[in-house]
Amino acid sequence: MSTPAAPPVLESVDDLLVDVEERVPLTTPGVSGAALERVRIGAEWLVLKHLDHAGDWTLRALGAPVVPPVELWRRGVLAALPDCFDQPILAVAQDPDRPTTGALLMRDVGAALVPGGDDPVPAELHERFVDHMAALHAAFWDSDLDVDVVPPGTRYLFLSPGTAAAEAALGSGARVPQLIGEGWPLLERVAPRLAQVVLPLAHDPARLVAALAATPSTFVHGDLKLDNLGSDARGRTILLDWEVPGRGAPLSDLAWYLAINCRRIPTTKEQTIDSYRTALERRGVDTEPWWETQLGLCLVGAMVNFGWEKALGGYDDELAWWDRQVARAAYLLEPA
C-alpha cells in the first residue's frame, strides 16, 4: 500500500470552526464521556466531537500521550481506508501545546447508523460488516503506514479492574467503569473456570500479548460494536469512534465483534467466524498456518475485555459458550 498524503491537522478548534454559523450542544454525551455539539455551516449540520483526557474515561484508561483519532488523521491512515468504508471525519484540530486534547468535525451520519435496541440486525447487513472487516485487515496487511497507535496490551487493559479502581479513585461517575468494577468480582463466582484464566490477564496481559505476537498482525479498529457501525446509500460501511486503534491481531477485532454484539448477530458465532475467514482468504491472505492459534488466543482476549460484562448477565448460554472457548484455548498461553 502506498502512503497517502497526510491531511493537515489544524491547530485550534477556532480554526476548525472558522465557517461555522451556529453551535448547539448535544446534551447526551457518548458512553466515553466525550462532549458533542451540532454545528451549522451554511445549510449543513455537522457534528463536533471534543476529545480530552480530562473528560473522556476511555482516553484516561488508555493512558496514551496522544489522541488516537488525531494520530490516525495525521499519519494518513484514515485516508487509506478501503473504498468499502465511508469515513465521516472532515477535519481535525489539536493545539500543539495540548497533545491530550483534540476535536473532530464530522458529517452527521446518525440516520445511517445501526438503530439501537436488542433485535438482530438483518443478515445481509451483518455479513457485509464482517466482509468489510476482513477488507480493512487485508488492506493494511503489508502496509508501510505507521499504525502503531494504541498497543495491544493497552487495549487488553482499558476495561480492566485497574480502570475501574482508577475511575473510582477519581470519583468520575462514569457508568461503564462502575459496571466493570461490579462485574469482575462477580465473574469469579458465576464462571470460576473462565475467571481463573482471564482474570490474571485482565491485570497483566503480557502472556497473551506475547503469544499473539507470534501470529500475524495488521491495523485493527479495536471497537467494532454495532453502535459504531452503519451503512450508506452505496452499501459502504460507516465506521465511527477510532479511540482504540492500532496494530494488533486481526481476529481480535472479530472476537470483539462477537462478544459485544452477541445479542444482535443473526447467525451463530461459528458461522460468523467462517464468513470472516472466507472473506480474508478471498483477498489473498493465507490463514492456514496461524488461524487456529490466533483464533483461540483472541477468544481468550475477548473475555479479558468482556468477562466482567458477561458475568453481569449470569451464567447463561452466552457465557457458557465463551467458557468453553477459553477452556479449549488456555493451553496456548503456556510456555513453549
N, C-alpha and C positions, 0 to 999 in steps of 0.2 A: 504494500500500500504506500503510495506517495504521500508525503507530508503536506497537508493543505496549509495555506497561509492562515496564520492565527489572526482572528478578528481583534480589533483593539479593545482594551478594557478601559473604559472611561474612569476618570479619577475622582468623581463625586456623584452623588445622587442628583445634585443640581444639574450636572452635565447630562445625565441620563434623561432628565425630565424637562429639558430646555423647551420643548414644544408642547408640553402638557398644559391644558387649559382648565382642567378640573380634577380634583383628587377627592376620593371618598374612602374612608377607612372601612375595611371589612371586619365586622365585629367578631366573627368566629375565626380564630387562628387555626392553623394546621395542627395536627397531632404533636408536632415537634415544638410548637410554641412560636414559630416564625410569624412575624407580623405581615399582613397582606393589605393591599389597597387596590381599589379600582381607579384607573386614571384615564382621562379622555384626551386624545389627540385628534382634533378635527371631529369627525363623526364616529370615530372608532374608540371603543372602550377596551383598554388593556388591563393587565394585572401586574402590579408591582409587588415583588416579594423581597422583604428585608431579611438578611441572614446575619446573625450576630450571636457570638458565643454567649453573650450575657442573657439573651432571651430565648435561646434555642437549646433545649437539653440534649438533642442529638449531637449538635456540634460540640457541646461540652464533653459529652461521653466519648466522642472520637478523639478529643484532645489534640487534634491536628492544628498546626500553626497556620493553616490556610483555610479558605472556604472552598470546599471541593467543586461546586459548580463553576465558580470563577476560574479555578485552575483548569478545568476541562475546556472552558471557553478560550482561555489564554493559550493553551497548548494546541488548539485546533482539533481536539478530539470530537467535540460536538459537531463540528463542520464535516468530520469524516464519517459520520454515521451512514449506514447503508440507506439506499433510497426508499426502502420499505418503512422508514421511520419519518414521522412528522414531528420535528423538534421545535417547540413553540417559543423558545427564548429568542428575543430580538436583539437585546443589548444587555451589557453587563457593566457594573460600576464597582470600583473598590478604591478607597482612599489609600495611597501608598503607605501612609503612616499608620494605617489601621488594618493590618493583614487578616484579622479575625472577624472582619465585617465585610459585607458586600450587599449588592442589590441586583435583582434580575427583573428586566422588563419583558413581559411575555404576552403573546396573543391570548385572549380569553377563549380557552378550548373546553370550558366546563360542560357545554351542551353535548360534546362528543365523547366525554369520558364514560366509563362503565358506570351505570347507575348504582347507587348504593343499595343495600339490602342483603338478604340471605339466599335469594333464589339463584340457582345455577345459571351461569352465563350461557348463551347459545353455543352449541358445539362448534359451529363454524368459526365463531369469534375466538373461542379458546384455542382451536387448532391453529388459527392464524397467529395468535400471540406466541404460541410455542414455536412455530416455524420462524417467526421474526426474531425470537430469542436466539435461535440457532444461527440466523443470519448475522446478528450482532457479533456473536462469538467468532464465527468463521471470518468475518471481515477484518478482525483485529488479530487473527491467529499469528500472522507473521509480520505484524505492523512494526514500523520503526518509530512510531509515536511514543512519547513518554506518557504512559497511562498509570504509572505508579503514584496514585494519589492517596488513597486510604489503604494501608497494608492489610493483608488477610487477617493477621492476628487481631488487629483493631476491630475489624468487622465482627469477629467472634467474641469480642469483649463488650460491645456497646449495649447489649441487652443483658448484661451480667449482674450478679449480686453486687458487684462493686459499683456499678452505675446506680443501682437502687440506693445503696448506702450513701454515695456521694450526693445524690439529689436530696435525700432526706436530711443530710447534714446542712445543706444549703437552705432547706425549707422552701424549695422551689414550688412545690404544689403541683408539679406536672403529674398527670394521672398515670401515664404509662409506666414511669419508674416506680410508682407506688404499687402497681399491679405486678411488676417484676419482683419487687420485694416480697409480695404475698405469695407469688407462685413458686419460687424456687424452694422454699422450705416445704411447701405442700407436695412437690414432686417426690420428695424422699418418702412420703407416706403413701401416695397413691400408685407410684411406679418405682419401687426401690431398685429393681434390676437396672432400669434405664438411668436412674439417678446416679447409681454407682459409677456408670461410665461417663456420663456427660457433665455432672456437677463439678468434678475436679477440673474438667476442661473449661468450664464457664469461669473458673477462677484463673486458670492458666492454660491457654490453648496451644502451648508450644509444641506438644507432641502431635497434635492434629495438623498444625501448620507445617511441621517438618515432614510428616508423611505425605501431605498434599504436594509439597514442593518437588517430590519425585515424579509427579504426574504433570501433564500439560497445563499451561495457564494461558489466559487471554484477558481481554478487557471485559469486566463484568459491571453491571449496573448496581447490583447489591440490594435493591429493594423493589422487586418485581411483584408488588401487591396490586390487586385489581384497582384500588383507589388511584394508583399512579398511571393507569393504562386507559387508552381509548382508541377509537378508530375514526379516521376522517373519511370524507366522501370518496376518496380514491382507494380506500382499503389499507392505507398506511397506518401503522401503529403509532399513536401518540404516547410519548413517554415523558413523565414528569419526575421531579424530586431526585436530583442527582447528588444526594448528600453523602452517600457511602460508596462511591465508585472506586475502581482501581483494578490492579492486576489480581487475578485470582483463578481458581479452578472453575471452568465453565459450568460444571454441574452444581456448583454452589448456588448459582442463580436458579437453576432448575429445582433444586431441593428447597430453596427458599419459597419459590412459587408454589410448590406442592404443599408446603407447611402452612403458609399464611393464607392461601386461598382455598383451603381444603373443603370448606362447606359449599363452595360455588363452582367447583370444577365438575363439568358434566360427564366426564369419563373417569375410569379408575386411574389411580396413580401409575400403575404398571403401563396402561395404555398411553398415558402422557409421557412417560419416560421413553417408551418405544418410539413415539412420534417425534420427540426431540432428537433421538439418536438417528433416526432415518433422515431428518432434515439436515443434521450436521454432516452426515456422510454424503448426502446429495450435493453438498457444497465442497466436497473434496477432502474432508477431514477423515483420516483413518482412525477409527475408535478402538479397533480390536486390541491393541497392545495394553491399553490403560483403562478401559471403560469400567470394568467390574471393581477395580481398586478405587478409582476416584468416586464412583457412584456410592460405594459403601461408606467411604470417608465423608462424603458430602451429606449423606443422610444422617450420619452421626452429627455433623456440623450443624445441620438444620435444628437438631434438638439442643445443641449448645446455644443456639439463638433462641429457640422457642419452647424448650422444655417447660419453662415456667408458665407459658400461655396454655399449653396442653393440659398441664396439671389443674388449672383453674376450671376446666370442664369435666374433671373427674376421669376415672379410667373407663372411657367409652371405646367404641370401635376405632375411632381416630387415634387415640393414644396407644391402643393395643397394636395397631399397625406399626407405628414408629418404634414401639418397644421391641417388636420382632426384628425390625431392620437394624436397630442398634445392637441387639444381641448377636446378630449374624456378622456384623462388621467390626465388632470390638477387637477382634484379633489383629486387625490391620494397624492398630495403634501400638502393638507390642514391638519391642526392639527386634531387629532382624537377627 
